[in-house]
């Protein structure tokens, strides 16, 4: 059976995924005050980061329309379609996909493509990891129901972590007080964050980015069940405008454990909004 994997633009596809006809990205809209831009192949990360740094207003995102998902389903030349969206706690992308699927199904009787929507409970590296896992299962000739079951199980077990270089976006968006932001910057405090059922939580903090990234790797390996369990896992590292830092994180993980595969990808616009310049998001 032919298939297609559709992710919203926070899925942070690798270059190979972007070139493959098996994958399609549905763009969110990025906003900085009155400035709006689509998070698509024309997104200019450095220009966007410059605008974020110079604006007193924090950047925001707007989810795709249900019609965008409906059209993607209708136009896909595939019997099976798998859609992976941002966590429901971060965006309305999942609900837009659900409504888009309902719009597609109206009036089509029994002659419909098989479609499943995965709310990732994650973002960025986590979504990319899930999309790669779907592709892997299909290459192993897994049927539709098996793919759905296995990916839903993976969503429950997969862990997502990130380290922010700057807390300015959180401050501008009112999620962090000016005093806390100032103290964190003055003391060079870098929080180690994670996602629990799609909700962002603070796990630890360290002085300096290198220590925070090392601590993130330690926490991730521990929570994954230790080095023995990591051998079966794919680690995806997504970076915002800093490949060198992503390579540093890769080496830190390899110092602690070995993995079935390690993938490094560059963040698109949505992850750039959330993680800001030089941010790192990982999922395994």
N, C-alpha and C positions, 0 to 999 in steps of 0.2 A: 504494500500500500504506500502511495506517495504521502509525504508529510511536509509540514512547514512549522517553523518555530518563530513565534512573534513575541518580542519583548518590548516594553516601553523603553524610552531612551535612557533610563537609569540602569539598563542592563549592561552597559559598558562592554559591548562586544569587542573582541580582539579584532585585529586587522583581517585575519583569515575569515572570521565570522562575517565581517562586513562585506567581504567579497563573495561569500557563498550565497547562492540563491535559496538555500534552505532557511536562511534567517532574514527577518524583517524587523525594523525598529519603528515604533510609533512615537513620534516626538511629543514631549511636553513643551510648554511655553515657559520661558524664563523671563522674570520681570525684575527691573530695578527702577522703582518709581514709575515714570512714564515710558521708560525704555522697555521694549518687548522684543524677544528674539526666539525663534524656533530652535529647539535642541535637535537639529538634524545634521546632515553631512556638511552643512555650511557653517556650523557653529565655530566661532573663533575663540578658543579658550583664553589666550593671552589678552585679547581685547576685553573680554568679559571680566577677567580678573582685575584689569586696570580700572574698569568702570565700578566694580565692587569696592575696590580700595578707596576710590575718590568720592563715593557716595555716602552721605550720612544715613541713607535708608538701606536697610538690609535687603538682599535679593530674595525673591520668592519664586515659587513654581506654580503653574496651572496645569491640571491634568488634561490629557487628550479628551476629545469629545467622544460620546458613544458612536457617533457616525463614523469617526476615524477607524474604530475597531470593526464596526459593521462592514465598512468598505474593504478593509484588509481581509476579512474572512471571505467576503464575496469574490474578491479578485484573486485569492490564492488558488493556484492550480495544484491542489492537493486534496487527498481524501481525508487526511487527519491534520488537525491544526491544534497546536499547543501554545497557549498564551501565558507568559510569565510577567507579572506586574510587581511594582513596588508594594511594600507593606501597606496595608489599609490604614495603619496608624500614622503614616507619613504623607499619603496622597490619596486622592479620589480615583486614581488610575484603575484600581481593581473594580470599583463599582461601575465606572464608565465602560469597562470591558464587559461586565455582566449585562448591562443594559444594551450594549452593542450586539452581543450574542442574541439577546431576546429579540432585537429588531431584525436580525438576520433570519431567525427561525420563524418569524411570523409569516403564515401563509405558504410555507414551503412543504407541508405535508411530510411524507416519509423520506423524500429525496433531499437529505441534508448531509453536509459534511459532518464528520465527528469532530467536535471541538471541546477542549477542556481548558478552563482558566485556572491557573495556579496563583493564588496570592502568596507571594514568596516569604512573607514574614521577615523580609530582609531588604537589601538594596545593593546596587552596584556590584561588587564582587560576588555577593550571594546570588544575585539574579543571573550573572554570567555563569556561575558554577552550575546552577540548575539547568540553564539552556544547554550547556555542554553535556550534562548528564542525560538529558533527553536525546540529544544526538547520538550519544554512545549507546543508549538502549535501543534506539532504532537501527543502528548499525549492527546490533546483535540480533536483529529481527524480532524484537519484542513487539507484541500486539498492543493495540490502543489501551485496553484495560490494564495490562501489565505496566505500561509506562505511567499511567495515571497513579496506580497504586504505589509504585516504587518512588516516584517523585514526591508524592504527598508524604511518604515516609521520610524521605530525605529532608523535606522542609522541616519536619519535626526534630530531626537530629542535627541538622547543619547549624553551625555557630558563626556569627558575624561579629567582627571587632573593628574598631578604628581609633586612630590617634589624630587629633587636630593640631596643626601647627599654630593656628590662630583662633581665638575665641571671639573675634570681632563680629562675625556674622551672627552669632548667638546673642551678643550684646545689642546689636542693631535691631534684631528682631524681638527684643524684649524678653529673651529666654535666660538672660544672665544679667544681674545687676551691674551697674557701672563700677561699683566698689569692688565686687568680686572679680570682674574682668581686669580692673587695674591691678589688683593684688596678684592675680595669676600671671599677668604679663610682667610685673615687676620682679616676681620671684621665679620667673621662667617655669611656671607649673604647666605641665602638659597632662591632660586627663586621658586615661585609657577607658574607652567606651565600648559597650557591647549592645546587642539586641536580644531581648528576652521576649519571645512570642511577638516579635515585630516592634516592641516598645524599647526606645533607647534608654539605657541605664549607664551610670558611671560605675566602673569596676575598680579603678585605682587611679593614682596620679603619681607622677614622678617629676623631678626637676630636670628639664632638658629633654629634647626630642629623642635622642639616642636611647636614654634610659627608659623612656616611655615605650618606645618601639620594642625594646628588648623585653620589657615586662609584658607587653601585649603578646609577644610570641610565647613567653612562658605560660601565661594564662591560657592561651589557645591550645597549646599542647596538653596541658593538664586537663582542661575541660573536655578535650577530645578522647581522653582515656589513656594518655601517655604515648610514648614512642611506638609501642607495638601496634596500637590502634591507628596511628597516623599513616602507617605503611599502606593502608587501604584507601586513603583519602586523597582527593584532589584539593590542592591549596590554590586559591585564586587571590592575587594581589592586585588591587586597583590603586593607581596613584594619580594625584592631581598635579600635573606639571613638574614631576620630579622622578624621572626614571632611576636616577642614581639612588635615591632613598628607597625605592621599591626593591632594587637589587640588594641593598643593605638588609632590608627586611627578609628577603629570600635567604640570605646567608645566615641570618639569625635563626630562622626556622630550621635550616639544614644542620645547624650546630646542635639543635635539640632533638631532631628526629629526621627520618626519611619519609618521603611521600610518593604516592603512586604517580603523581604529576604535579608540577608547579607551573601555573600560568600567570604571566604578568600582563596587565592591560591598562590602558590609559582612560581615565574618567572622562565621560562626556559632560554635558552641561549640568544635568541635575545633581550628579555627585559632586561637581565643582561647587554648586550652591551649598550643599550640606557640609562638605569636608573642607572647602576653601583651599587656597593655594598651599601646595605641598602636603595636603592631607593624604592619609593612607587608609584604605579599607581592605580588610581581608575576610575570606570566608573559607571554611573547611568542614 
